[in-house]
Every structure is written in C-alpha cells, then in structure tokens.
C-alpha cells in the first residue's frame, strides 16, 4: 500500500463527506493505493454514522471510535499503530488542510528521502490572537528541540515514513512535538513544505488559548525526557549531591563558629541561633529528597506500563 491517511476528528460530521471525496479524487488521479483511517475521538454528533455511510461506498475507509474524548495525541497514536502504507499522511478533519498536497508530500518521502515532512502554513487565515502566540511557541520549540528548519511544529498536515510512526509514541498532548519525538527516536532527516491553509468551512475550533500554556509545559517535559528520561539519577543525583555538599559546608561553618565562641570571653555562640544551622538542615533534607527522587525515577522508568491504553467502542 502506498499511503495511509490518518485523520483524527471530534464532531466534524459536516466536513467528512467533502474531505473523503477530495482525498479519493487525489488518490485516484495519481494512481495511489491507499487507506483512510478516521479516528473518532468520542464525537457526540453524527460523525461516526457519517463515516459508516462513507465506508459503504469506499472500501479504503476504516475507522476507530473511542468510547469517550481522549484528545488528539491518543487518536494519532492509535492511527499510527494501524497504518499500513509506506507513507503515512496526517491531516485534520476540518478541511483546513488540503489533500492536494498529498502527492508532493509522498514524493518528498519516497524520492527525497525524508523521514518526516512537516507542513508550514506560511499564510494563515487565523486571527492575531492565534497567530502571534503560535509564532512565539514555534520559536521556543525550535530553540529547545534544535530543529532549526521548521516554522510550524503543530501543523496537522505531515508525512512520515511508516517506520517512523511505528517507533514513536504520541501521548498526552505531545502531538505538537512529533518532529521532536521523531528526532529523539533517531530520525533526523526532517523536512518542511509550504502548504495551503484554508479557512474553516464548518463548525468551530476545538482548541482554546490554554493549549499554548500546556504546550510550553509539555515542551519542558519532552526536553527533560529526552535528556534524562532513562537516567533520572543523573540529574537528581547531581542536584542531591550539590545540596548535600552545601549542607555539609554549612555544618562545618557552624562547628567552627561554635569552637571560636567557646574560646571567647565576651560572646557565647548558640548553634541553634545561627542561620547556618538551619541552612545546613534544609540543604541536607533537600539533598536526601533529590536522591530519593532519583531512585524512584529509576524504578519507574524500568517498570512503566504503556501509556496509551484507551477504550475503543468500535472499529471497522
């Protein structure tokens, strides 16, 4: 199979027939063998019923329906696990991503040898309240991830070699950082293509401004995991050692002051009245906590279960 198109969706019943027909036209015009994987993220409208009707007229259409809304990342991860095509294309279901981009994305993977190609909506039809935070977010992501050539990490329109999606796990809200996940998995040949952005035709956006706050928190998490995810003792042990050393030095200062005070006739030094005494206690306790955090982290990383375990109501 040439292409798997993975489409996560939530309450997009109006756009699905048009999107499905558009993808089918593009595939047939270019002679691709393909499948369309709709991942219904617990929609409360008629989205699943619409997909059933579409599947009757096109055997290439398949679907997975969650029992409730889990989020875009779980939906993508579920689609990735089931994708069979040599090239996997992801796009949103709201018709803001153009299926006409598929042939060129496919070519860049197969002929140019990219592991992943991310779309860049250079000209956007979004309000400034969305575009300005997006620019700041992408600038930060480029700096932290080291992927300097990407302008739009969160673009839903992307293409992957099949092996890439099998070797990454998209959980929580990490769909914003799939290029970073791919890089951490060893797939560093990441490209970008300017793609057409269309204004939303049906419904309304499912994301609010809180995604930018959560996005920065997730970026910090991903950076930490990429550096210390399998070796948490390296960071916690270092911090614990430093704090314990500070505490030890503070104790030595307290003892020296006590000895000097004992030899003095004019002033008697009380250990418990010294700021160094409390600094030493605090530092030693913090050092011990960091060490324990490191040990616990080591145990967790060696015994962690799969994070993506979601209830599927229906699959066809």
VMD Tcl script that draws the C-alpha trace (Angstrom):
set ca {
  {0.00 0.00 0.00}
  {1.33 3.43 -0.95}
  {-0.37 5.78 1.52}
  {-2.23 5.68 4.81}
  {-4.14 8.87 5.61}
  {-4.70 9.19 9.36}
  {-7.41 11.69 10.31}
  {-8.22 12.37 13.98}
  {-11.60 14.01 14.44}
  {-14.05 15.25 17.02}
  {-17.53 16.44 16.00}
  {-16.80 17.08 12.32}
  {-19.88 15.48 10.69}
  {-20.36 18.29 8.17}
  {-16.85 18.24 6.70}
  {-16.32 14.47 6.46}
  {-18.14 13.75 3.15}
  {-16.34 16.58 1.35}
  {-12.96 15.61 2.83}
  {-13.39 11.95 1.95}
  {-14.40 12.69 -1.64}
  {-11.48 15.12 -2.04}
  {-8.94 12.55 -0.82}
  {-10.44 9.89 -3.09}
  {-10.13 12.17 -6.15}
  {-6.49 12.92 -5.39}
  {-5.61 9.26 -4.85}
  {-7.34 8.04 -7.99}
  {-5.85 10.82 -10.11}
  {-2.33 9.81 -9.05}
  {-2.84 6.05 -9.06}
  {-2.08 5.56 -5.38}
  {-3.15 2.54 -3.40}
  {-4.37 3.90 -0.09}
  {-6.44 3.68 3.06}
  {-8.20 6.37 5.05}
  {-8.16 5.86 8.82}
  {-10.70 8.04 10.59}
  {-10.03 8.10 14.35}
  {-13.22 9.30 16.02}
  {-12.21 10.81 19.35}
  {-15.52 10.23 21.12}
  {-17.64 12.53 18.94}
  {-21.07 13.41 20.27}
  {-22.55 14.34 16.88}
  {-23.21 12.08 13.85}
  {-19.56 11.80 12.81}
  {-19.37 8.03 13.29}
  {-22.64 7.46 11.42}
  {-21.34 9.57 8.53}
  {-18.14 7.50 8.41}
  {-20.22 4.31 8.28}
  {-22.09 5.66 5.25}
  {-18.85 6.74 3.56}
  {-17.28 3.31 4.13}
  {-20.14 1.64 2.25}
  {-19.10 3.48 -0.91}
  {-15.33 3.26 -0.43}
  {-13.68 0.10 0.95}
  {-10.49 2.08 1.62}
  {-12.20 3.85 4.53}
  {-11.72 2.43 8.02}
  {-12.41 3.86 11.45}
  {-11.67 3.55 15.13}
  {-14.10 5.12 17.57}
  {-13.13 5.89 21.17}
  {-15.73 5.42 23.88}
  {-15.07 8.99 25.03}
  {-12.96 12.02 24.15}
  {-9.27 11.41 24.90}
  {-7.54 14.03 22.76}
  {-5.67 14.40 19.50}
  {-2.47 12.66 20.60}
  {-4.16 9.37 21.56}
  {-6.11 9.48 18.29}
  {-2.94 9.92 16.24}
  {-1.12 7.21 18.17}
  {-3.99 4.79 17.55}
  {-3.94 5.59 13.84}
  {-0.17 5.17 13.66}
  {-0.36 1.70 15.19}
  {-2.78 0.62 12.45}
  {-1.31 2.41 9.41}
  {-0.14 0.04 6.65}
  {1.00 2.44 3.92}
  {4.64 3.02 3.02}
  {3.97 6.72 3.64}
  {1.68 7.92 6.41}
  {-0.09 11.26 5.94}
  {-1.83 13.03 8.81}
  {-4.33 15.83 8.37}
  {-7.11 17.47 10.32}
  {-10.75 16.76 9.52}
  {-11.88 20.40 9.37}
  {-10.89 20.96 5.69}
  {-8.20 23.46 6.68}
  {-5.60 21.00 5.33}
  {-5.67 20.45 1.57}
  {-5.48 16.83 0.24}
  {-3.97 18.29 -2.93}
  {-0.68 18.47 -1.00}
  {-0.54 14.67 -0.66}
  {1.29 13.79 -3.94}
  {4.17 16.18 -3.25}
  {4.45 15.09 0.37}
  {4.59 11.48 -0.82}
  {7.30 12.35 -3.35}
  {9.44 14.11 -0.71}
  {9.37 11.00 1.46}
  {9.94 8.45 -1.31}
  {12.29 10.35 -3.62}
  {13.98 12.99 -1.48}
  {14.50 10.53 1.35}
  {12.99 12.48 4.22}
  {11.93 10.63 7.35}
  {9.30 13.25 8.12}
  {7.96 16.26 6.23}
  {6.00 18.85 8.19}
  {3.63 21.32 6.58}
  {4.14 25.05 7.04}
  {1.04 27.20 6.73}
  {3.02 30.27 5.76}
  {-0.12 32.27 5.00}
  {-2.72 31.65 7.67}
  {-6.38 32.61 7.91}
  {-6.42 32.84 11.69}
  {-6.89 35.86 13.99}
  {-3.88 37.62 15.52}
  {-4.84 36.18 18.92}
  {-3.85 32.80 17.49}
  {-1.05 33.61 15.05}
  {1.13 35.70 17.41}
  {1.23 33.10 20.23}
  {1.85 30.44 17.57}
  {4.95 32.28 16.31}
  {6.32 32.58 19.86}
  {5.54 28.94 20.54}
  {7.30 27.75 17.37}
  {10.36 29.93 18.07}
  {10.69 28.34 21.51}
  {10.20 24.84 20.11}
  {12.93 25.41 17.51}
  {15.34 26.59 20.19}
  {14.67 23.74 22.62}
  {14.42 20.91 20.06}
  {17.33 22.03 17.90}
  {15.21 21.52 14.74}
  {16.01 24.90 13.21}
  {14.36 24.44 9.81}
  {10.75 24.00 10.98}
  {8.45 27.03 11.16}
  {5.26 25.22 12.24}
  {5.66 22.28 14.63}
  {1.93 21.92 15.20}
  {0.73 21.80 11.60}
  {-1.66 18.86 11.30}
  {-0.56 18.11 7.73}
  {2.55 15.90 7.89}
  {4.06 12.95 6.04}
  {6.15 10.14 7.53}
  {7.94 7.00 6.53}
  {5.92 4.18 8.03}
  {8.80 3.04 10.24}
  {8.91 6.47 11.91}
  {5.33 6.33 13.21}
  {5.92 2.80 14.50}
  {8.88 3.94 16.58}
  {7.34 6.95 18.33}
  {4.66 7.13 21.00}
  {2.35 10.14 20.87}
  {0.70 10.56 24.27}
  {-0.82 13.33 26.40}
  {-0.66 16.43 24.18}
  {2.65 15.56 22.51}
  {1.17 15.80 19.00}
  {2.56 19.35 18.98}
  {6.07 17.95 19.11}
  {6.01 14.95 16.79}
  {9.12 16.19 14.90}
  {10.94 16.37 18.25}
  {9.74 12.86 19.14}
  {10.99 11.60 15.77}
  {14.35 13.27 16.28}
  {14.72 11.71 19.72}
  {13.94 8.31 18.14}
  {16.86 8.78 15.74}
  {15.01 10.09 12.67}
  {16.76 13.36 11.98}
  {16.12 13.86 8.26}
  {13.20 16.22 8.81}
  {11.95 18.50 6.05}
  {9.30 21.15 5.58}
  {6.87 22.06 2.83}
  {4.85 25.24 2.48}
  {1.20 24.16 2.34}
  {-2.04 25.92 1.62}
  {-4.13 26.90 4.64}
  {-7.88 27.19 4.20}
  {-10.31 28.98 6.45}
  {-12.55 26.69 8.47}
  {-15.68 25.94 6.47}
  {-17.81 24.10 9.03}
  {-18.10 24.05 12.81}
  {-15.66 25.75 15.15}
  {-12.20 25.15 16.56}
  {-11.84 22.66 19.40}
  {-8.75 24.32 20.89}
  {-8.51 27.32 23.24}
  {-5.69 29.57 24.37}
  {-4.87 27.15 27.17}
  {-3.11 24.99 24.59}
  {-0.24 27.49 24.50}
  {0.30 27.23 28.25}
  {0.05 23.46 28.12}
  {2.31 23.46 25.09}
  {5.18 25.09 26.97}
  {4.73 22.70 29.89}
  {4.78 19.73 27.52}
  {7.88 21.09 25.80}
  {9.66 21.21 29.16}
  {8.57 17.64 29.86}
  {9.78 16.42 26.48}
  {13.14 18.18 26.88}
  {13.62 16.59 30.30}
  {12.66 13.16 29.00}
  {15.00 13.45 26.02}
  {17.90 14.36 28.33}
  {17.19 12.33 31.46}
  {14.16 10.14 30.67}
  {16.04 6.85 31.09}
  {18.63 8.16 33.54}
  {16.83 10.39 36.09}
  {19.53 9.74 38.68}
  {21.95 11.74 36.54}
  {20.03 14.95 37.24}
  {18.51 14.20 40.64}
  {21.72 12.63 41.92}
  {23.70 15.67 40.82}
  {21.28 18.08 42.49}
  {21.19 15.92 45.60}
  {24.98 15.84 45.79}
  {25.23 19.60 45.44}
  {22.61 20.24 48.10}
  {24.22 17.74 50.47}
  {27.62 19.39 49.91}
  {26.14 22.80 50.70}
  {24.62 21.37 53.86}
  {27.93 19.79 54.87}
  {29.79 23.08 54.38}
  {27.15 24.88 56.43}
  {27.62 22.36 59.25}
  {31.38 22.94 59.19}
  {30.82 26.69 59.42}
  {28.51 26.18 62.42}
  {31.09 23.99 64.17}
  {33.89 26.48 63.54}
  {31.79 29.33 64.93}
  {30.98 27.22 67.96}
  {34.65 26.50 68.63}
  {35.57 30.18 68.24}
  {32.75 31.14 70.60}
  {33.91 28.69 73.26}
  {37.35 30.34 73.32}
  {35.87 33.81 73.65}
  {35.12 35.51 77.00}
  {32.84 38.19 75.53}
  {30.41 36.19 73.40}
  {28.93 32.74 73.57}
  {27.71 31.26 70.29}
  {24.49 29.22 70.31}
  {24.31 26.71 67.48}
  {20.53 26.87 67.12}
  {20.58 30.66 66.72}
  {22.79 30.55 63.64}
  {21.31 30.84 60.17}
  {23.93 28.35 59.00}
  {22.41 25.69 61.25}
  {19.04 25.92 59.54}
  {20.66 26.24 56.11}
  {22.58 23.03 56.72}
  {19.42 21.19 57.83}
  {17.43 22.42 54.82}
  {20.22 21.54 52.38}
  {20.71 18.05 53.76}
  {16.97 17.34 53.68}
  {16.68 18.64 50.11}
  {19.71 16.62 49.08}
  {18.16 13.48 50.53}
  {14.86 14.21 48.74}
  {16.62 14.64 45.40}
  {18.44 11.34 45.90}
  {15.19 9.57 46.72}
  {13.51 11.18 43.69}
  {16.32 9.85 41.52}
  {15.98 6.32 42.88}
  {12.19 6.36 42.49}
  {12.56 7.73 38.97}
  {14.93 4.90 38.08}
  {12.41 2.34 39.35}
  {9.54 3.96 37.45}
  {11.41 4.08 34.13}
  {12.20 0.37 34.44}
  {8.66 -0.68 35.26}
  {6.44 1.83 33.44}
  {3.41 0.35 31.61}
  {2.18 1.52 28.23}
  {0.67 4.98 28.47}
  {-1.65 4.68 25.50}
  {-4.35 2.27 26.61}
  {-7.72 3.62 25.53}
  {-11.22 2.18 25.43}
  {-12.31 1.57 21.85}
  {-16.06 1.41 21.33}
  {-15.99 0.30 17.67}
  {-13.53 -0.49 14.89}
  {-14.11 -1.35 11.25}
}
mol new
graphics top color blue
foreach p $ca { graphics top sphere $p radius 0.5 }
foreach p [lrange $ca 0 end-1] q [lrange $ca 1 end] { graphics top cylinder $p $q radius 0.2 }
display resetview
